[in-house]
Each structure stands twice: as C-alpha cells, then as structure tokens.
Amino acid sequence: MAEHEAGVVLRRIEGRRLAADCAALLASKYGVRRVVLIGSLATGEATHQCPDIDLVVEGLPARNSRCPAPSHLCRSGGSYGRVLTV
C-alpha cells in the first residue's frame, strides 16, 4: 500500500511539472495569456498513478490562425486550482 501511495505522489509531482511545461510551450508558441491547471492534479485529489492533466487555456488563437487545434477540443470542468505562470 505504501508503495502505491508513493507512486501516486511521484506521478502527481510529475503531472504538475508537465502541466507547467505545457503552459510555457503554449505561451511561447501560441502567445496564450493564462493557463489554469484544474481537476485532481490541481486539488491534490489524484488517487491513481496515471492522472490526466486538465488545463484551461485563455487566449488560444483561433483555429485558422497559427494554432492547428480546433477550439471544440478545449473544455473546462471541475474546480479551478492552480494558475500556471505563462
């Protein structure tokens, strides 16, 4: 049990690091204004070893601009947690 909990903590730390890296990439490549980490990683409630990374992005360019991602793929849910520096 302790081994499982240690794995969860490590994955939580790694997930937050990856979220920060994504925020930096979104800011440098697409000029977004703000990235917010939401969901279980933000609230510390991730209880398994493979949590997903939920981000809300403000200021992502329209699809026909330099960003290829369709806007309908972006959705928000859960409670807001951590605003990541961009």
PyMOL commands that set and color helices and strands:
alter all, ss='L'
color gray80, all
select helices_A, chain A and resi 2-30+40-43+71-73
alter helices_A, ss='H'
color red, helices_A
select strands_A, chain A and resi 34-38+54-58+80-84
alter strands_A, ss='S'
color yellow, strands_A
deselect
rebuild
show_as cartoon
